[in-house]
């Protein structure tokens, strides 16, 4: 076969694969839009939380999975977004839509502030610095009681669905969260397919080689920290809308560790990893708690060990390998 014919065949296969991905995504989106009309309100709430965690994990995946920088402080950015929205709603009576960009900017600024010194650190030292952020934030929130409500937190009203939608409150919150999540996934996908994404992947694979190729390590690492924090802040704002209550005890260091564990289980560096990780973070503790109050931690840990043993690349990698094996078997037949 000539080179031109091979190129045409390769292009044809790529187009078929791309079309298949878009069809799968369209079907998945249609299913997610149909689901809240068939589920009870509590299940709708649970899937809303899955989408919120998926947005937070999308940011963590950008930093850890695509840039190769470890972070144990992602829960702090989540809390900053949640409290920014809560304070604006409680003290300033700002409209709900305005709190979303405000939370994103506040978390972006914090991520940028910590990203500048963090780029000089690697491995364990970077992990400890990011862990420190998550540790000192909770006492800080409790200290400024006049603003944050202290240990008691802040109670807020949830967004009311417009009458013309005909939706219940849980359905309205679900669709608001879904819309933000879809935009976040599409924007992140576009960024990763651009020159910026190629630079982040080069840093992840080999920092020395990336620097030789002209990639500005400090710039892209700092930007990755800031973008990651921004997505976590957006997720935190959505959390405030859905829960209607924020408290320092909701954002302890365990949240950061749980988010990182969820991403690893879902699949580092994969497009579907954050969504699978969100399902894991939401449903595994919930299901195991119905068995025993002490079970969530045990089950969570055992499942992480099992997934890492069976699928080192996470659930997304396991699904990809299974699909490839099925496709290979069908071709042989």
N, C-alpha and C positions, 0 to 999 in steps of 0.2 A: 504494500500500500504506500502511495506517495505521501510526502509530508503535508501537502495541501489536503489530501483526503483524510489523513489522520487529524489534522487541525479541525476540519469540518465535523468529523465524528466526535471529537472531543467537545467542540462547541455545542453540538446537538445534545450530547449527554448532560452538559452543564445546564442547558436551558430546560431539559426535562426535569433535572433534579431541582432547579430553582422553582419551576412551576409546581412541582409536587410539594415543596415546602410552603409555597403561598397557599395552595389548596388546603393543606393541613392546618395552617394558621387561620384561614378563613373559617374552616369547620370548627376549630377550637373556639374562636371568637363568637361564632353563632351559638355554640353550646353554652358558653359563659353568659351570654345575654338571655338565653332561654331558662337557665337554671333557677334564678331567683323567683320565677313565677310558679315553680313546681316544688320548691322546698319550704319547710317551715321557717319562721323568722329566726330561730336560733341557728339553723344551718346556714342561712343567708349571712348572719353575723359572722359565723366561723369562716366562711369563704371570703368575706370582706377582709377579715384579719389576715388570711392567707395572701391576699393581694397587697396588703400593707407591708407584710414581712417580705414579700417578693420584691417590692420597690427598694426596701432597705438593703436586701441582699444583692440587688442589682448594683448598688453603689459599692458594697463590699467586694463584689466580684470584680468590679472595675479595678479596684486597688490591689486585691490579693491575687485573683485569678488571671488578670490580664497584664498587671504591672509587676507582680511578684513581690509586693511589699506587705509584710505581715501587719495586722492591726487587731488589737484586743480592746479597742476603745470605741467601737462603732456605736455601741449603745448610748454613749455620751452625746454624739451628734443627733441620734434619734431623740434623745431627751431635750436637746436644745430646740429642735424643730417643734416638739410637742409643747414645750413651755412658752416659746415665742408666740405660737398661735393662741395658747390659753391666756397669756397675759394680755395680748391685744384684744381678745374677745371679752375678758372679764373686766379689765380696767379701762380700756379705751373704747370698747363697743365697736370695734372695727368690723366691717362686713366680712363674712366668711371667705369669699374669694380672695380678698386682699391679704389674708393671713398666710396663704400658700406661698406667694413669692417672698413674703417677709421671712417666713421660716426657712426657705431655701437660701436666702441671702445671709441670714444669721449663721446657719450651719456652714455655708460656703466660707464665710469669713473666719470661723473657728478652725475649719479644716485647713485653710490657707495659713493661719497663724501657727498651727502646730506642724504643718507640712514643711515649712521653711527650715526649722532646726532638725526635723526628723529625717530629712534627706541625707544627712551626714551619718546616719546610723544604719546598721544592718542587723538582720537576724534577731538574736535574743535581746540585744540592747533596744532595738526598735520596738519589739513586742512589749518590753517593760515600760517604755515611755508612753506608748499608747494605752497600756493597762492603767497607768497612773491617771490618765485623763478620766477614765471611767470610775476610778476609785474616789477621786476628790470632788467629783461633780455632785454626788448625792449630799454630802455634808454642806456643800456650798448652797444648794437649793434650799436646804432646811434653815440655813442661817438667815437668809433674807426673807423672813416670814411676811413682811408687809407687802412684798411683791409677789412671791411665789406661793404664799399660803402656808409655808413651813411644812411640818410633817403632815398636816391635815390636807394639804393639796388644794386644788381649785375645782369646783364643780361648775359645769357649763351646760348650756342648752345645746342640743344637737340641731344641725341644719334641718329646717322644715321643708318637705317637698312642695314645690309649687302645685297649686290645685289643678292646673292644666295637664300635669303628668299622669294623674290618677294613680300614683305609686304610694305604697306604704313607706313609712320612715326607713325601715331596714332595707327596702329595695332601692330607695333613693340614694342612701349612703353607699350601697353596693355599686350602683352605676357611676356615682361620682368617683369612687375609688378605682373602678375599672377604667374609666376614661383617663385618669391621671396615670395609671399603671401602663396602659397601652402607649400613651405618648412617651413616657419614660423609657419603655423598652425600644420603641422605634428610634428615638433620638440617640440612645446609647448604641444601638446597632449601627446607626449611621456614622457615629463617631468612631467606632471600632473598625469600620470598613474604610476609614479615611487615612490620611497621612498620620494623624495623631495616633490612631489605633496601631498602625504599623510601628510607630516609635515606641509605644508602650510595650508591644510584644517583643521588640528588640531588647528593651531594658530587661524584661522578664527572662528572656532566653540567655542573654550574655551581656552584662553591663559594659565590660571592657570593649567588646566588639561593637556595641552600639555607640559608644563614645568615639571610637575610631571612625565610624561611619558618619559622624557629624551630629548625632543625637545629643541634645542638651539634657543631660541627666537630671540636673537639679530642677530645671524648668518643668519637665514632664512629670517628674515624681511629685513635685509640689502641686501641680495641676491635678494629678490623679487623686491626691489626698483631698483637695478642695472639692472636686466633682463627686467623689465618693461620699464626703460629708454632706454635700448638698442633697443628694438623693436620700440619704438617711434623714435629713431634716424635713424633706417633703413627706416621707413616710411618717415621721413623727407628727406632722401637722394633720395628716389624715387620721392618725390614731386619736388625736384630740377630738376631731369631728365625730368619730365613730363611738368612742367610749364616753365622751362627755365629762371626763374627769382625769386629772393628772395628779400624781403624787410622787415624791422622790423615791419611795420604795418600789415603784413600778420600773425604775431604771437603774437598778443595782448592777454591779459588775457581772452578775450571772447572765444578764441580757446580752452583753457583748460576747460572752463565751458561747451562749446558745446560738446567736446569729452566725458566728464563725463555724460552729459545728454543723449547723444547718446547711451552710454553703458547701462545706466539704462533702457532706452526705449527698447534697443535690448534684454537685459536680463543679469543681473549680474551672473557670475559664470557658464554660459552655453557655450557650444562649438559654437553655432550658433549666440550668442549674438553680438560678434564683427562685423560679416558680416551684420546682420540686423541693427545694430547701424550705420554702414557705409552707408547703403542705406538711413537711416533716416537723417543722417547729410548732405548727399549730395543732396538728392532730395526734402526734405521738404522745405528748404529755397528757392531752385530754383523754385519749382512749385508755392509757395506762392508769390514770388516776381513778377511772371508774372501777378498776380492779382492786386497787389499794392506794391509800393516801401516800404511802412511801414508795410506790412503784415508779412514778415518773422518772426520777433520777436514775434508778437502776435500769429501767427499760431503755431510757435515752442513751446511757453509756454502753449497754450491751449492743444496741442497734448500730451505734457508731462503729464499734469494734467489728461487728458482723459485716457491715457495708464496706469498711475499709479492707477487710479480708477478701470478700467476694468481688468487690468492685472498687479497686483503688482510685479509679477516675470518677467515682460517684455514680448516682443512679442514672444521670444523663448519659455517662459513658457506657454503663451497662445496657441501657436501652439502645444506644447506637450500635453496640457490638451485636446485640440480639437481632436487630433489623438487618445488619450486614450478613449475619449468618443465615437468616431466612432467605435473603435475596440470593446469596451464593448457592444455597440448596435448590432454590427454584430454577436457577440458571442451569445447574447440572441436570435437572430433570428435563 
